[in-house]
Structures are given as structure tokens and as C-alpha cells.
Amino acid sequence: MSKYESLNGKVVVIAGGAKNLGALLSKSYAKEGAKIVVHHHNDNSKQQAEATLDEIKSLGSEGTLFSGDLTEVKNVEDLFKHAESTLGK
């Protein structure tokens, strides 16, 4: 079995993971045991991001939120630094 056949314990970053398809993927991967970084763009989607994170945690998985405009390179770098510092590699 390949080490990539399971998401258990892996850290998954979902850009736009707060709502719609992103939220569906966030919750689906959490069901598989992944640790999820839920990205949302700004305060307008923060409430949805928090609700998605609550669902992730109710599934027994770990998760964290990150807010930022990913059209800016610094925010993309910060997203991955946040993922590693909070949930690991």
C-alpha cells in the first residue's frame, strides 16, 4: 500500500474551504482522518468558515482557519506557514 492511499493524519489545505465545494471537500477529507486548514477570503465568509470547522471537529478531526486574499503571494506563503505551525507537515 502506498503512503498516499490514506488521508489519515495528513494535513490538507483547502483554499476556499469555508463554503460550497470547498466545505464539502473539507468535511469529506476530515471524515478520512485528514487535518484540515480551512481558508476563507475575509470576514464576509468567516461565519461559514467557523461552521465548517465546527463540523470538522465534530467528525473527530483537527482543523484550523486561515483568512487572506490568495492573490497576494505573501498570504499564500503565510497560509502554508500557518498550516505547518498549527497542524504539522
C-alpha positions in Angstrom: 0.0 0.0 0.0 1.3 3.4 -1.0 1.7 6.0 1.8 -0.6 8.3 -0.2 -3.6 5.9 -0.3 -4.8 7.2 3.0 -5.5 10.7 4.2 -5.3 9.7 7.9 -3.1 12.1 9.7 -2.2 14.1 6.6 -2.6 17.9 6.6 -4.8 19.2 3.8 -5.1 22.9 2.8 -8.4 23.8 1.2 -8.4 27.2 -0.4 -12.0 28.4 -0.2 -12.7 25.6 2.2 -15.4 27.5 4.1 -18.4 27.0 1.8 -19.8 25.2 -1.3 -17.5 22.7 -2.9 -14.6 23.7 -0.6 -16.7 23.0 2.5 -17.8 19.6 1.1 -14.2 18.7 0.4 -13.1 19.9 3.9 -15.7 17.7 5.6 -15.1 14.7 3.3 -11.3 14.8 3.9 -11.9 15.2 7.6 -14.0 12.0 7.6 -11.0 10.2 6.1 -8.9 11.4 9.1 -7.1 14.4 7.5 -6.2 17.5 9.5 -7.8 20.4 7.6 -6.8 24.1 7.1 -10.0 25.9 6.1 -9.1 29.0 4.1 -11.6 31.8 3.8 -11.1 35.1 2.0 -12.3 37.7 4.5 -14.7 38.5 7.3 -17.7 38.1 5.0 -17.1 34.3 5.0 -15.8 33.9 8.5 -19.0 32.6 10.0 -19.3 29.9 7.3 -15.7 29.0 7.9 -16.3 28.7 11.6 -19.3 26.5 11.0 -17.3 24.2 8.6 -14.5 24.0 11.2 -17.1 23.0 13.9 -18.3 20.2 11.6 -14.7 19.0 11.0 -14.1 18.9 14.8 -17.4 17.0 15.3 -16.1 14.4 12.9 -13.2 13.9 15.3 -10.6 15.6 13.1 -8.3 18.5 13.7 -8.6 21.8 11.9 -7.7 25.5 11.8 -8.9 28.6 10.0 -6.9 31.0 7.8 -8.1 34.2 6.3 -6.5 36.0 3.5 -6.5 37.1 -0.2 -4.6 34.4 -2.0 -3.9 36.6 -5.0 -1.1 38.1 -2.8 2.0 35.9 -2.7 2.7 36.8 1.0 -0.7 35.5 2.0 -0.1 32.2 0.2 3.2 31.8 2.0 1.6 32.7 5.3 -1.2 30.1 4.7 1.4 27.3 4.4 3.4 28.6 7.4 0.2 28.6 9.4 -0.7 25.1 8.3 2.7 23.7 9.3 2.9 25.6 12.6 -0.6 24.6 13.7 -1.1 21.1 12.3 2.4 19.9 11.2 3.9 18.9 7.9 
